[in-house]
Amino acid sequence: MSDCLHCDINELVEKRLEGENADLSETVALVVESLADLILLAPPADQSRLMAEAIANLGQAYLEKIGAIEGGEHSRH
C-alpha cells in the first residue's frame, strides 16, 4: 500500500478489470457499494451530509477529468 489511497484503489480496480470476464458496470456497482459502506461508518446524523459530499465530489472529479472545468483546490492527480 502506498500513501495515496486514491492510487491504491485505482490499482485494485484496474487489476480486477484486467480479468477475462471483467464487467465495468459490475465493478462500478461494487465501488459504489463500498462507498455506501464507508458512509455508513459515520454517525447517522452525518450520513446525509457525507452522501451529498460524495455526489458533489463525483461530479467535480468527473468534470475535471474530462476537461470541462479546471481542477480546484480539492483536485488530486
C-alpha positions as CSV (number, residue, x, y, z in Angstrom):
1,M,0.0,0.0,0.0
2,S,1.2,3.5,-0.8
3,D,0.5,6.8,0.9
4,C,-2.2,7.5,-1.8
5,L,-5.5,5.8,-1.1
6,H,-6.8,7.0,-4.4
7,C,-3.9,5.4,-6.3
8,D,-4.2,2.1,-4.3
9,I,-8.0,1.9,-5.0
10,N,-7.4,2.6,-8.7
11,E,-4.7,-0.1,-8.9
12,L,-7.0,-2.7,-7.3
13,V,-9.9,-1.8,-9.7
14,E,-7.5,-1.9,-12.7
15,K,-6.3,-5.3,-11.7
16,R,-9.9,-6.5,-11.5
17,L,-10.7,-5.1,-14.9
18,E,-7.8,-6.9,-16.5
19,G,-9.6,-10.2,-16.0
20,E,-11.1,-12.0,-18.9
21,N,-14.7,-11.6,-17.8
22,A,-14.3,-8.1,-16.4
23,D,-17.6,-6.2,-16.3
24,L,-17.2,-2.4,-15.9
25,S,-20.8,-1.9,-14.8
26,E,-20.5,-4.5,-12.1
27,T,-17.2,-3.1,-10.9
28,V,-18.7,0.4,-10.7
29,A,-21.6,-1.0,-8.7
30,L,-19.2,-2.7,-6.3
31,V,-17.2,0.5,-5.8
32,V,-20.4,2.4,-5.1
33,E,-21.4,-0.3,-2.6
34,S,-18.1,0.2,-0.9
35,L,-18.7,3.9,-0.7
36,A,-22.1,3.3,0.8
37,D,-20.4,1.1,3.5
38,L,-17.9,3.8,4.2
39,I,-20.7,6.5,4.6
40,L,-22.5,4.1,7.0
41,L,-19.4,4.2,9.3
42,A,-20.3,7.8,10.1
43,P,-22.7,8.7,12.8
44,P,-26.3,8.6,11.5
45,A,-26.6,12.4,11.8
46,D,-23.6,12.9,9.4
47,Q,-24.5,10.3,6.8
48,S,-26.8,12.6,4.6
49,R,-24.1,15.2,4.5
50,L,-21.5,12.7,3.5
51,M,-23.7,11.3,0.8
52,A,-24.2,14.8,-0.6
53,E,-20.5,15.5,-0.4
54,A,-19.7,12.2,-2.2
55,I,-22.1,13.0,-5.0
56,A,-20.7,16.5,-5.4
57,N,-17.1,15.2,-5.4
58,L,-18.0,12.6,-8.0
59,G,-19.4,15.3,-10.3
60,Q,-16.5,17.6,-9.7
61,A,-13.9,14.9,-10.3
62,Y,-15.7,13.8,-13.5
63,L,-15.9,17.3,-14.9
64,E,-12.2,17.9,-14.1
65,K,-11.0,14.6,-15.7
66,I,-12.9,15.2,-18.9
67,G,-11.5,18.7,-19.1
68,A,-14.9,20.5,-18.8
69,I,-13.6,22.5,-15.8
70,E,-10.2,23.2,-14.3
71,G,-9.1,21.4,-11.2
72,G,-9.9,23.1,-8.0
73,E,-8.4,23.1,-4.5
74,H,-9.6,19.5,-4.0
75,S,-8.0,18.3,-7.3
76,R,-5.8,15.3,-6.8
77,H,-4.0,13.8,-9.8
